[in-house]
Amino acid sequence: MNTEPTSDMRFFVLVARHGSLAAAARALDLTPPAATKRLAALESRLGVRLLNRTTRSVSLTSEGETYLRHATRILAEITEMEDEVAQGRGTPRGLLRVNATLGFGRTTIAPLVSSFAQRYPEIEVQVEVTDRPVDLVESGFDLAIRFGALPDKRLNARRIMSNRRFLCASPAYLARHGTPQTLADLASHRCIIHRQNDEAYGIWRFTQGDASEVVKVHGMVSSNDGDIVLGWALDGHGILIRSEWDLARYLDSGRLKIVLPEFSLPDADLFVYYPSQRNQTLRARAFIDFLVEHFQAPPDRPGRATKARPG
């Protein structure tokens, strides 16, 4: 089989994924002129233009979109074929591409990947951290790790950790402004807003039994970064929603206290999700099992999240 078309497909998928010839050239350790020449040769062979190019970016032509769609599918099928053939050897190996959220990926997933790589030295792991959901198939990821509701119900998923959310504030803030006794009291408090993806700004949703209530809150500080808003809560700037994973140590130390514990917020369970369970690679299964082993460890073993307690 001539490998040149496969090589061209991998090259083009990489260009489309990066949205830049220069970025793709860096990823392939090519010079920009060499990448431009390679794209020109591919377009010449096909007799069509695949990309609209400017000095700063590239965009797909309709022919480019068709080529990308088929190239992505064909490359996935080749990988699946090779993985199925290789499974008989019993040793996970090959490339595993993982996506995780920015802060959690940096602080938690990266150290886990380090341990995973030591256990499975024949698996090449690429980790990319982004806060927005990604299209796993188009982006070429094997799996993604996310808190909260799944962005695409068509994906397969495995919950690897239960993780409740709570309202919390520092003792210093509560001493100055009082502790809210009802949801209506939140209107007169300073609230710290964590802006996530496309969620409505400052809209908090609560349930108590079968009843639900939506509260519009206000605050003087907000950010799209979870570590930043948590730091502001510790500094006494207001009331914040955070998950038990983030809060456990601060509740144990008394630096934060839970308020209105009788009201429930949407959970922030941790999921790993992936495009298909059919013919899932050994390396993907090994990584998912590794995550489950870590996050569902008994309390006396490292890696288990401490359960948050109302304070």
Buried (B, 14 or more C-beta within 10 A) or exposed (E): EEEEEBEBBBBBBBBBBBBBBBBBBBBBEBEBEEBBEBBEEBBEEEEBBBBEBEEEEBEBBEBBEEBBEEBBEBBBEEBBEEBEEBBEEEEBBBEBBBBBBBBBBBEBBEEBBEEBBEEBEEBEBEBBBEBEBBEBBEBBBBBBBBBBEBBEEEBBBBBBBBBBBBBBBBBEBBEEBEBBEEBEBBEEBBBBBBBBEEEEEBEBBBEEEEEEEEBEBBBEBBBEBBBBBBEBBBEBBBBBBBBBBBBBEBBEEEBBBBBBBEBBBBBBBBBBBBBEEEEBBBBBBBBBEBBBEBBBEEEEEEBBBEEBEEB
